[in-house]
Amino acid sequence: MSYRLRPGAKLTREIRRIATEQYRQAIAVLRTQPDGEAEAIHDARKCFKRLRGLMRLISGAAPDFAARENARLRDAARTLSQLRDATALVEALDHLIESEATADNHEVLFGIRSRLAERRDRIAAADTAGAERITAAISACEAGIAALDGLSLPGKRARAAKLVSRGVAKNYGRAVSALETALASGDPAHWHDLRKRIKYHRMHVQLLGALWPGEMALRADVADLAGEALGDDHDLVTLDALIAADPDTLGTTDEIAVLRGCMAARATRLHAQVRDLVTNLLADDRKLVERRIEALYKDAAD
């Protein structure tokens, strides 16, 4: 139950418990790096995202605290982003290669993947400040733990239920708007905004798993599928930016043309997949979601 609220317990205590566990998990993986530096950074950044989801849930009652801690977490994640971003581009090629639509172009794609892997390795070898950035991220986590002593949230269960339900509904409403905007515009920035909202929704239903276990688990699974698809789409956008900035790193003009065609086909499929998943996930009215969560929280707290 490390990332799950217990409605019957004091909300302040629960938020402190969950946040402390996530910070300590990030510290441990950054220090020990059991699967190497790149995976440690990836795992720590996932902890940071869960912490940011937690802060968004409670921001209505502690806006200054949530804003300050969100900024701390955002900055900590950015200090660790360079190697992870390079690794993500290699993974984007893996996903392209795995796609049935690219079967006729594997030779070209494998060549580009090899060059991206070499680029990732060069970035890792040239990163002489990597240890310092990891130390800085660990220090940020330790400061985050210390800051939790200053957090104070509503003690009464009715007020806690209201706070939590509003936090969930606020992000849910933004997710609905983000979906509408992304579908209408097709702009990569709007798809990326939808990705963030869906990921926060997944975190929120995980936190509230005790309220309605079956429904919350199902919503988390659907949001996870949509989030992964949106993540793959964002990696393609990042890859496209690299092509624009430094095409010679990846291959010849003809190879780049093949790559762009494969990317466009995969992006179309990913957007269709997300549309089908998220349209159902976000079918309810925001106010209905808020009332439902508030009632479930109160019932679970009794």
C-alpha positions as CSV (number, residue, x, y, z in Angstrom):
1,M,0.0,0.0,0.0
2,S,3.0,2.3,-0.4
3,Y,1.2,4.5,-3.0
4,R,-2.3,4.3,-1.7
5,L,-4.2,6.5,0.7
6,R,-6.0,5.1,3.7
7,P,-9.1,7.1,4.0
8,G,-9.6,6.3,7.7
9,A,-6.2,7.8,8.6
10,K,-5.4,11.5,9.0
11,L,-4.7,13.0,5.5
12,T,-1.6,14.9,6.5
13,R,0.0,11.8,8.0
14,E,-0.9,9.8,4.9
15,I,0.6,12.3,2.5
16,R,3.7,12.5,4.5
17,R,4.0,8.7,4.6
18,I,3.5,8.3,0.9
19,A,5.8,11.2,-0.1
20,T,8.6,10.0,2.3
21,E,8.4,6.5,0.8
22,Q,8.7,7.9,-2.8
23,Y,11.6,10.1,-1.9
24,R,13.4,7.3,-0.1
25,Q,12.9,5.0,-3.0
26,A,14.4,7.6,-5.4
27,I,17.4,8.1,-3.0
28,A,18.0,4.4,-2.7
29,V,17.9,3.7,-6.5
30,L,20.2,6.7,-7.3
31,R,22.7,5.6,-4.7
32,T,22.8,1.9,-5.5
33,Q,22.0,1.9,-9.2
34,P,21.3,-1.9,-9.3
35,D,20.6,-2.0,-13.0
36,G,23.0,0.8,-14.1
37,E,22.9,4.6,-14.1
38,A,20.3,5.0,-16.9
39,E,17.8,2.7,-15.3
40,A,18.4,4.3,-11.9
41,I,17.6,7.7,-13.4
42,H,14.5,6.3,-15.1
43,D,13.2,4.8,-11.8
44,A,14.0,8.0,-9.8
45,R,12.2,10.1,-12.3
46,K,9.1,7.9,-12.0
47,C,9.2,8.5,-8.3
48,F,9.3,12.2,-9.0
49,K,6.3,12.0,-11.2
50,R,4.3,10.1,-8.5
51,L,5.3,12.8,-6.0
52,R,4.1,15.5,-8.4
53,G,0.8,13.7,-8.8
54,L,0.5,13.7,-5.0
55,M,1.2,17.4,-4.8
56,R,-1.5,18.1,-7.4
57,L,-4.0,16.2,-5.4
58,I,-3.5,18.4,-2.3
59,S,-2.8,21.7,-3.9
60,G,-6.2,23.1,-3.1
61,A,-5.5,23.1,0.6
62,A,-1.7,23.8,0.5
63,P,-1.1,25.8,-2.7
64,D,2.2,27.3,-1.7
65,F,3.6,24.1,-0.4
66,A,2.5,22.1,-3.5
67,A,3.9,24.8,-5.9
68,R,7.3,24.9,-4.0
69,E,7.6,21.1,-3.9
70,N,6.4,20.7,-7.5
71,A,9.2,23.1,-8.6
72,R,11.8,21.2,-6.6
73,L,10.7,17.9,-8.2
74,R,10.6,19.4,-11.7
75,D,14.1,20.8,-11.3
76,A,15.5,17.5,-9.9
77,A,14.0,15.6,-12.8
78,R,15.6,18.0,-15.3
79,T,19.0,17.6,-13.8
80,L,18.8,13.9,-14.7
81,S,17.2,14.2,-18.1
82,Q,20.0,14.3,-20.6
83,L,21.0,10.6,-20.6
84,R,17.4,9.4,-20.1
85,D,16.3,11.4,-23.2
86,A,19.0,9.9,-25.3
87,T,18.0,6.4,-24.1
88,A,14.4,7.1,-24.9
89,L,15.2,7.8,-28.5
90,V,16.8,4.4,-28.9
91,E,13.7,2.9,-27.3
92,A,11.6,4.8,-29.8
93,L,13.4,3.0,-32.7
94,D,12.8,-0.3,-30.9
95,H,9.1,0.4,-30.9
96,L,9.2,1.4,-34.5
97,I,11.0,-1.8,-35.5
98,E,8.4,-3.9,-33.5
99,S,5.5,-2.3,-35.4
100,E,4.1,-4.4,-38.2
101,A,3.8,-1.3,-40.4
102,T,7.6,-1.0,-40.6
103,A,8.4,-4.6,-41.6
104,D,9.7,-3.6,-45.1
105,N,12.1,-1.0,-43.6
106,H,13.9,-2.9,-40.9
107,E,17.3,-2.7,-42.4
108,V,17.2,1.1,-42.5
109,L,15.7,1.3,-39.1
110,F,18.3,-1.0,-37.5
111,G,21.0,1.2,-39.0
112,I,19.5,4.3,-37.5
113,R,19.0,2.6,-34.2
114,S,22.7,1.7,-34.1
115,R,23.6,5.4,-34.7
116,L,21.2,6.5,-31.9
117,A,22.8,4.0,-29.5
118,E,26.2,5.3,-30.4
119,R,25.0,8.8,-29.8
120,R,23.6,7.8,-26.4
121,D,26.9,6.2,-25.4
122,R,28.8,9.3,-26.5
123,I,26.6,11.4,-24.3
124,A,27.1,9.1,-21.4
125,A,30.9,9.1,-21.8
126,A,31.1,12.9,-22.1
127,D,28.9,13.4,-19.0
128,T,31.6,14.2,-16.5
129,A,29.1,15.9,-14.2
130,G,26.8,12.9,-14.0
131,A,27.8,12.1,-10.4
132,E,27.3,15.6,-9.3
133,R,23.8,15.8,-10.8
134,I,22.9,12.6,-9.1
135,T,24.2,13.9,-5.8
136,A,22.1,17.1,-6.3
137,A,19.0,15.1,-7.0
138,I,19.5,13.1,-3.8
139,S,19.9,16.3,-1.9
140,A,16.7,17.6,-3.4
141,C,15.0,14.4,-2.2
142,E,16.3,14.9,1.3
143,A,15.2,18.5,1.3
144,G,11.7,17.3,0.2
145,I,11.5,14.9,3.1
146,A,12.4,17.7,5.5
147,A,9.8,20.0,4.0
148,L,7.0,17.6,4.8
149,D,7.2,18.6,8.4
150,G,5.6,21.9,7.4
151,L,2.6,20.3,5.6
152,S,-0.8,20.7,7.3
153,L,-4.0,19.5,5.7
154,P,-7.6,19.3,6.9
155,G,-8.0,17.0,9.8
156,K,-11.7,16.3,9.6
157,R,-12.7,13.5,7.3
158,A,-15.4,15.4,5.5
159,R,-13.0,18.2,4.6
160,A,-10.3,15.7,3.6
161,A,-12.9,14.0,1.3
162,K,-13.7,17.4,-0.2
163,L,-10.1,18.2,-0.8
164,V,-9.2,14.9,-2.4
165,S,-12.3,14.8,-4.6
166,R,-11.6,18.4,-5.9
167,G,-8.0,17.5,-6.6
168,V,-9.0,14.5,-8.6
169,A,-11.8,16.4,-10.5
170,K,-9.6,19.4,-11.3
171,N,-7.0,17.2,-13.1
172,Y,-9.8,15.1,-14.6
173,G,-11.5,18.2,-16.1
174,R,-8.2,19.4,-17.5
175,A,-7.7,15.9,-19.1
176,V,-11.1,16.2,-20.8
177,S,-10.2,19.6,-22.2
178,A,-6.8,18.4,-23.3
179,L,-8.3,15.5,-25.1
180,E,-10.7,17.8,-27.0
181,T,-7.9,20.1,-27.9
182,A,-5.5,17.4,-29.0
183,L,-8.1,15.8,-31.2
184,A,-9.1,19.1,-32.8
185,S,-5.6,20.4,-33.4
186,G,-3.3,17.4,-33.8
187,D,-0.6,19.6,-32.3
188,P,2.2,17.6,-30.6
189,A,2.2,20.0,-27.7
190,H,-1.5,19.3,-27.1
191,W,-0.9,15.5,-27.2
192,H,1.9,16.0,-24.7
193,D,-0.4,17.9,-22.4
194,L,-3.0,15.1,-22.6
195,R,-0.2,12.7,-21.7
196,K,0.6,14.6,-18.5
197,R,-3.1,14.8,-17.5
198,I,-3.7,11.1,-18.1
199,K,-0.6,10.1,-16.1
200,Y,-1.8,12.3,-13.2
201,H,-5.2,10.6,-13.4
202,R,-3.6,7.2,-13.2
203,M,-1.7,8.3,-10.1
204,H,-4.8,9.6,-8.5
205,V,-6.8,6.5,-9.1
206,Q,-3.9,4.5,-7.7
207,L,-3.9,6.6,-4.6
208,L,-7.6,6.1,-4.2
209,G,-7.6,2.3,-4.9
210,A,-9.1,1.6,-1.5
211,L,-12.3,3.5,-2.4
212,W,-13.4,1.2,-5.1
213,P,-10.7,-1.4,-5.8
214,G,-12.0,-3.0,-9.0
215,E,-13.0,0.3,-10.7
216,M,-9.9,2.1,-9.7
217,A,-7.6,-0.7,-10.9
218,L,-9.4,-0.8,-14.2
219,R,-9.1,2.9,-14.7
220,A,-5.4,2.7,-13.8
221,D,-4.8,0.0,-16.3
222,V,-6.6,1.9,-19.1
223,A,-4.7,5.1,-18.2
224,D,-1.4,3.2,-18.2
225,L,-2.1,1.9,-21.7
226,A,-3.0,5.4,-22.9
227,G,0.0,6.9,-21.1
228,E,2.4,4.5,-22.7
229,A,1.0,5.2,-26.2
230,L,1.3,8.9,-25.6
231,G,4.8,8.5,-24.3
232,D,5.7,6.6,-27.5
233,D,4.2,9.5,-29.5
234,H,6.2,12.1,-27.5
235,D,9.4,10.2,-28.2
236,L,8.6,10.4,-31.9
237,V,8.2,14.1,-31.6
238,T,11.6,14.4,-29.8
239,L,13.2,12.2,-32.5
240,D,11.7,14.5,-35.1
241,A,13.3,17.5,-33.4
242,L,16.7,15.7,-33.5
243,I,16.2,15.0,-37.2
244,A,15.5,18.7,-37.8
245,A,18.5,19.8,-35.7
246,D,21.1,17.2,-36.8
247,P,20.0,14.9,-39.6
248,D,23.5,13.7,-40.4
249,T,23.7,12.0,-37.0
250,L,21.0,9.5,-38.1
251,G,21.6,8.8,-41.8
252,T,21.4,9.7,-45.4
253,T,18.6,11.8,-46.9
254,D,16.9,8.7,-48.2
255,E,17.2,6.9,-44.8
256,I,15.7,9.9,-43.1
257,A,12.8,9.9,-45.6
258,V,12.1,6.3,-44.7
259,L,12.3,7.0,-41.0
260,R,9.9,10.0,-41.3
261,G,7.4,7.8,-43.2
262,C,7.5,5.1,-40.5
263,M,7.2,7.7,-37.8
264,A,4.1,9.3,-39.4
265,A,2.4,5.9,-39.8
266,R,3.1,5.0,-36.2
267,A,1.9,8.4,-34.8
268,T,-1.4,8.0,-36.7
269,R,-1.9,4.5,-35.1
270,L,-0.9,5.8,-31.6
271,H,-3.4,8.7,-31.8
272,A,-6.2,6.4,-32.9
273,Q,-5.4,4.0,-30.0
274,V,-5.3,6.9,-27.5
275,R,-8.6,8.3,-28.8
276,D,-10.4,4.9,-28.3
277,L,-8.9,4.4,-24.8
278,V,-9.3,7.9,-23.4
279,T,-12.7,8.7,-24.8
280,N,-14.2,6.0,-22.6
281,L,-11.9,6.8,-19.7
282,L,-13.0,10.5,-19.7
283,A,-16.7,10.0,-20.5
284,D,-18.1,11.2,-17.2
285,D,-18.8,14.8,-16.3
286,R,-16.2,16.4,-14.0
287,K,-18.8,17.4,-11.3
288,L,-20.1,13.8,-11.3
289,V,-16.5,12.5,-10.8
290,E,-16.1,15.0,-7.9
291,R,-19.3,13.9,-6.1
292,R,-18.6,10.3,-6.6
293,I,-15.0,10.5,-5.2
294,E,-16.2,12.5,-2.2
295,A,-18.9,10.0,-1.4
296,L,-16.6,7.0,-1.8
297,Y,-13.9,8.7,0.4
298,K,-16.4,9.4,3.2
299,D,-17.8,5.8,3.0
300,A,-14.3,4.3,3.1
301,A,-13.3,6.5,6.0
302,D,-16.1,5.2,8.2
